[in-house]
Amino acid sequence: MRFRLLRRRLTISAPRMAVRSALPWPLRWVGVALVLGFCAAIGLWAFEFGKSIAGIDGEAKEELVRLRADVARMRHEEDKVQSITNTSSSLAIAEKTAIERLGAQIRTLEAENRALRDDLGFFQRLLPTSGNAPVTIRGLQAEVLGGTQLKWQVLLIQSGKNAPEFRGKLQMSMSGTLDGKPWMMEIGDGPRLLQFRQYRRAEGMVDLPPQVVVKNVSAKVVEGTATRAVQSIKL
């Protein structure tokens, strides 16, 4: 009986045995982690030590410093270029505004110059007139504009410094051809009333009928039933 038990224990048919450690598994994981951390620390130290020996770390720092300096310089240049661009834009806008203002002033001066020439054409004739006529017609002018309108102006002068007030009428007319036939037309809706002492300027604009060619413009000053002055010009 004892022999059978001994043989069972020593042969394949003997019961299985399990060898277990007395250390708990959490402590084993902590130990493994400490070993791995220690190995990683040694590896990092070896890597940094190798870079310092090879001079790679110093060169990288110098390159980083140089790159930062380049970035700062490029930003400074960009700010300068942007400032110059803004200044150029402001100057261009100011120049454009100045040109437009000068153009408006030139147009105004041209209009004033034309008005002064017209006034000069009238007032340069404010010279004493000869003869005994109380009223004379000076500076009768007429111009066809665009073939559709007639612009006219006339200056009336009463001779004498202390002449009495003149009261009368101004009759304007024009003549020419219409479709090749003789034609005449009174300017305005009728005679203009006149009341002045030294001089009187009159002007106006009249629309022309189609196919009209104006050849002559006449002005006549009437006092009551008497004609005081007549003047005609050819166009």
C-alpha positions, 0 to 999 in steps of 0.5 A: 500500500505504501509502495503504491502511494510512493509510486503515484507521487513519483510517476506521471500520474502524480498530482500537479503542483503549482508554484506561486510567489508570495509577492502580490501582483500590484507590487510586481507592476510597480517594480516593473514600472520603476525598472522601465522608468529607470531604463528610460532615464538612463536612455534620455541621459545617454541621448542628451550626453551624446548630443552635448559631446557631438555639439548638436545641442549648441548648434540647434540653439544657435540656429533657433536664435538666428531664426528668431532674429531673422523673423524679427528682422522680416517683421520689422521690414514688413512693418516698414513696407506697410508704412510706406504703402500706407503713406503712398496711398495717402499721398495718392488720395491727397494728390487726386483730391488736389487735382480735382480741386484745381480742376474745379477752380480752373473751370470756375476761373474760365467761367469768370474769365468769359463773363469778364470778357463779355463785360469788357466788350460792353463796358469798354464802349462806355466812352462819350458818344458824339452827336446829339442823340440822347440814347445810343446802341453800343456793343450789339452782339449775337451768336448762334449756338448749336444751330438751334439758339441765338444768344444776343446782348446789347449795351444802351448808353445815354449821353450826358452826365446829368441826363434825365431818366430815359423811358422807352422800349427796346425792339430786337429782331433777326432776319435770314432764310428759312428753307432758302426763302427770306425770313424775319422774326421778332426776338422775344415776346415783344418790346422790352421796357427801358428805364435808365439814366447812364447805361443799360445792359440787355441780353437774352436767348431765343430758340430758332425754328428748324432750317433757319439761317440767321444772317442779320440781328437788329436792335431799335430803341423807341421813345414813345413813337419816335425811334431814338437809335437803330443798329444792325449786325451781320452774322 
